[in-house]
Amino acid sequence: MTARAITSYAAFWPHYLREHARAETRALHYAGTTLTFVFAALALMAGGWWWLAVPLAGYGFAWPAHFAVERNRPATFTYPLWSLISDYRMFFLWISGRLGPHLARAGVAP
């Protein structure tokens, strides 16, 4: 049985949030996303191999969170661009204190 493909970002966003239902999963994503900014800044200042650390930091925290905490398959594997956009969207909504209503609309307890 094959799941129906998501064909719009508007439909993907609540799916993404449901795939990040556990606070521990989101916390690991926030740690990885924060490190992407640190490594991007280092890459801009120092150049070199620091650019390689950007995706390693982000995915290095996110993927284990899905496998070990959430026990699901990362959305990146099926929807890579929407997933990347959503990682940063979730991070900025969280850091600004505005993620709760999005989680509630998606059926996820904050």
Backbone as CSV, one residue per row, in Angstrom:
resi,resn,N_x,N_y,N_z,CA_x,CA_y,CA_z,C_x,C_y,C_z
1,MET,0.838,-1.172,0.000,0.000,0.000,0.000,0.887,1.240,0.000
2,THR,0.645,2.142,-0.919,1.456,3.336,-1.069,0.725,4.547,-0.504
3,ALA,1.459,5.364,0.242,0.864,6.590,0.771,0.679,7.587,-0.362
4,ARG,-0.339,8.406,-0.247,-0.612,9.423,-1.259,0.453,10.512,-1.174
5,ALA,0.970,10.921,-2.315,2.004,11.961,-2.359,1.401,13.306,-1.968
6,ILE,2.193,14.090,-1.273,1.793,15.444,-0.907,2.181,16.341,-2.064
7,THR,1.227,17.131,-2.554,1.466,17.904,-3.770,1.552,19.405,-3.559
8,SER,1.414,19.864,-2.309,1.545,21.305,-2.058,2.250,21.525,-0.729
9,TYR,2.935,22.653,-0.625,3.598,22.953,0.636,2.573,23.170,1.742
10,ALA,1.428,23.734,1.420,0.375,23.949,2.421,-0.049,22.620,3.055
11,ALA,-0.076,21.560,2.296,-0.405,20.242,2.832,0.794,19.612,3.530
12,PHE,1.994,19.944,3.074,3.195,19.366,3.658,3.456,19.883,5.068
13,TRP,3.261,21.174,5.305,3.609,21.794,6.588,2.961,21.079,7.778
14,PRO,1.648,20.825,7.802,1.094,20.089,8.948,1.629,18.657,9.034
15,HIS,1.864,18.037,7.894,2.470,16.699,7.888,3.846,16.758,8.543
16,TYR,4.636,17.746,8.175,5.965,17.926,8.738,5.885,18.067,10.263
17,LEU,4.977,18.889,10.743,4.837,19.093,12.183,4.417,17.816,12.892
18,ARG,3.539,17.038,12.287,3.142,15.767,12.893,4.306,14.786,12.933
19,GLU,5.203,14.880,11.958,6.397,14.030,11.946,7.428,14.475,12.989
20,HIS,7.179,15.636,13.611,8.043,16.183,14.667,7.223,16.394,15.935
21,ALA,6.378,15.432,16.238,5.412,15.574,17.331,6.065,15.594,18.708
22,ARG,7.151,14.911,18.885,7.793,14.848,20.208,8.713,16.046,20.413
23,ALA,8.611,16.639,21.583,9.434,17.813,21.908,10.925,17.492,21.805
24,GLU,11.307,16.265,22.122,12.730,15.876,22.046,13.230,15.924,20.601
25,THR,12.386,15.498,19.677,12.755,15.549,18.261,12.966,16.988,17.828
26,ARG,12.034,17.850,18.199,12.157,19.263,17.837,13.392,19.875,18.479
27,ALA,13.688,19.530,19.729,14.867,20.082,20.418,16.156,19.691,19.696
28,LEU,16.245,18.467,19.251,17.439,18.045,18.510,17.528,18.774,17.173
29,HIS,16.389,19.007,16.541,16.388,19.788,15.304,16.875,21.212,15.575
30,TYR,16.416,21.809,16.663,16.833,23.178,16.986,18.338,23.240,17.234
31,ALA,18.879,22.233,17.905,20.327,22.203,18.152,21.084,22.138,16.824
32,GLY,20.655,21.249,15.947,21.311,21.119,14.650,21.171,22.367,13.802
33,THR,19.996,22.965,13.805,19.771,24.186,13.028,20.628,25.323,13.561
34,THR,20.730,25.441,14.875,21.596,26.461,15.469,23.030,26.272,15.000
35,LEU,23.490,25.034,14.999,24.860,24.764,14.549,25.052,25.074,13.072
36,THR,23.994,24.956,12.259,24.155,25.312,10.843,24.501,26.789,10.709
37,PHE,23.922,27.624,11.569,24.252,29.053,11.538,25.683,29.294,11.995
38,VAL,26.103,28.575,13.025,27.475,28.720,13.528,28.471,28.333,12.442
39,PHE,28.251,27.184,11.822,29.190,26.715,10.805,29.119,27.550,9.529
40,ALA,27.951,28.056,9.190,27.854,28.945,8.028,28.634,30.236,8.286
41,ALA,28.550,30.756,9.494,29.315,31.961,9.838,30.811,31.678,9.775
42,LEU,31.230,30.553,10.308,32.646,30.176,10.225,33.087,30.019,8.770
43,ALA,32.226,29.418,7.958,32.550,29.227,6.546,32.691,30.575,5.835
44,LEU,31.812,31.510,6.157,31.898,32.834,5.541,33.163,33.570,5.965
45,MET,33.541,33.396,7.226,34.721,34.100,7.746,36.030,33.410,7.377
46,ALA,36.040,32.083,7.469,37.295,31.354,7.295,37.371,30.589,5.978
47,GLY,36.228,30.346,5.351,36.226,29.569,4.120,36.568,28.111,4.377
48,GLY,36.995,27.459,3.353,37.460,26.086,3.469,36.374,25.078,3.753
49,TRP,36.742,24.076,4.523,35.898,22.916,4.756,34.693,23.191,5.640
50,TRP,34.612,24.346,6.260,33.493,24.644,7.160,32.144,24.504,6.468
51,TRP,32.104,24.713,5.149,30.831,24.555,4.428,30.304,23.135,4.539
52,LEU,31.204,22.173,4.617,30.772,20.778,4.749,30.092,20.520,6.084
53,ALA,30.449,21.313,7.093,29.879,21.120,8.424,28.427,21.585,8.507
54,VAL,28.008,22.460,7.598,26.640,22.987,7.664,25.605,21.861,7.523
55,PRO,25.597,21.111,6.430,24.589,20.034,6.344,24.847,18.909,7.345
56,LEU,26.114,18.657,7.663,26.402,17.606,8.645,25.810,17.942,10.006
57,ALA,25.882,19.203,10.403,25.314,19.621,11.685,23.799,19.490,11.671
58,GLY,23.182,19.985,10.629,21.722,19.933,10.555,21.202,18.508,10.521
59,TYR,21.687,17.736,9.580,21.199,16.372,9.446,21.752,15.455,10.525
60,GLY,22.922,15.783,11.054,23.535,14.977,12.110,22.723,14.954,13.391
61,PHE,21.928,15.975,13.613,21.031,15.992,14.761,19.623,15.535,14.368
62,ALA,19.168,15.939,13.197,17.786,15.679,12.793,17.529,14.196,12.518
63,TRP,18.356,13.576,11.720,18.079,12.193,11.344,18.103,11.243,12.535
64,PRO,19.104,11.312,13.406,19.044,10.431,14.590,17.802,10.684,15.443
65,ALA,17.347,11.933,15.492,16.128,12.230,16.252,14.944,11.479,15.680
66,HIS,14.858,11.389,14.367,13.740,10.673,13.755,13.825,9.179,14.030
67,PHE,15.015,8.628,13.895,15.158,7.190,14.075,15.048,6.774,15.539
68,ALA,15.666,7.515,16.451,15.735,7.111,17.853,14.583,7.643,18.710
69,VAL,14.135,8.861,18.444,13.114,9.485,19.293,11.732,9.346,18.666
70,GLU,11.587,9.852,17.479,10.269,9.882,16.823,9.896,8.525,16.238
71,ARG,10.925,7.742,15.891,10.753,6.419,15.271,9.972,6.507,13.957
72,ASN,10.417,7.457,13.129,9.829,7.582,11.796,10.933,7.898,10.795
73,ARG,10.563,7.993,9.568,11.510,8.239,8.479,11.578,9.743,8.231
74,PRO,12.783,10.330,8.187,12.884,11.768,7.951,12.191,12.192,6.656
75,ALA,11.455,13.295,6.739,10.752,13.826,5.567,11.726,14.224,4.466
76,THR,12.967,14.482,4.832,14.001,14.857,3.865,14.149,13.805,2.769
77,PHE,13.925,12.567,3.112,14.119,11.493,2.142,13.093,11.549,1.013
78,THR,11.909,12.095,1.288,10.855,12.150,0.279,10.628,13.559,-0.263
79,TYR,10.740,14.543,0.611,10.478,15.943,0.255,11.657,16.811,0.695
80,PRO,12.808,16.697,0.033,14.020,17.363,0.537,13.929,18.892,0.629
81,LEU,13.410,19.555,-0.385,13.372,21.016,-0.346,12.343,21.517,0.666
82,TRP,11.141,20.955,0.638,10.114,21.365,1.597,10.555,21.074,3.023
83,SER,11.259,19.981,3.216,11.741,19.631,4.546,12.782,20.638,5.040
84,LEU,13.692,21.014,4.165,14.710,21.999,4.536,14.060,23.335,4.893
85,ILE,13.138,23.783,4.065,12.410,25.024,4.335,11.695,24.916,5.685
86,SER,11.072,23.785,5.924,10.298,23.598,7.148,11.178,23.518,8.387
87,ASP,12.387,22.971,8.246,13.318,22.962,9.384,13.558,24.380,9.877
88,TYR,13.851,25.266,8.946,14.121,26.656,9.329,12.841,27.380,9.742
89,ARG,11.741,27.082,9.093,10.469,27.705,9.486,10.123,27.313,10.925
90,MET,10.233,26.022,11.233,9.936,25.563,12.582,10.874,26.223,13.597
91,PHE,12.151,26.316,13.255,13.136,26.926,14.147,12.776,28.379,14.449
92,PHE,12.488,29.161,13.401,12.198,30.587,13.618,10.848,30.799,14.304
93,LEU,9.885,29.952,14.028,8.621,30.044,14.764,8.834,29.710,16.236
94,TRP,9.645,28.706,16.508,9.942,28.324,17.889,10.685,29.439,18.617
95,ILE,11.732,29.956,18.000,12.554,30.968,18.663,11.775,32.265,18.897
96,SER,10.761,32.509,18.074,9.944,33.713,18.238,8.711,33.450,19.106
97,GLY,8.550,32.216,19.603,7.433,31.884,20.467,6.106,31.717,19.744
98,ARG,6.155,31.485,18.428,4.916,31.402,17.643,4.641,30.010,17.072
99,LEU,5.362,28.995,17.541,5.171,27.652,16.984,3.914,26.970,17.518
100,GLY,3.536,27.241,18.749,2.411,26.557,19.385,1.140,26.482,18.555
101,PRO,0.650,27.597,18.014,-0.579,27.520,17.202,-0.434,26.638,15.956
102,HIS,0.741,26.626,15.366,0.977,25.774,14.194,0.895,24.301,14.601
103,LEU,1.518,23.979,15.734,1.451,22.603,16.232,0.008,22.207,16.530
104,ALA,-0.729,23.107,17.179,-2.131,22.819,17.520,-2.972,22.581,16.269
105,ARG,-2.796,23.410,15.249,-3.558,23.230,13.995,-3.216,21.900,13.321
106,ALA,-1.972,21.450,13.515,-1.563,20.167,12.923,-1.954,18.979,13.786
107,GLY,-2.529,19.261,14.969,-2.937,18.180,15.856,-1.831,17.680,16.750
108,VAL,-0.812,18.500,16.981,0.337,18.127,17.821,0.270,18.919,19.109
109,ALA,0.403,18.236,20.244,0.431,18.935,21.523,1.761,19.681,21.646
110,PRO,1.721,20.976,22.032,2.974,21.753,22.139,3.911,21.236,23.210
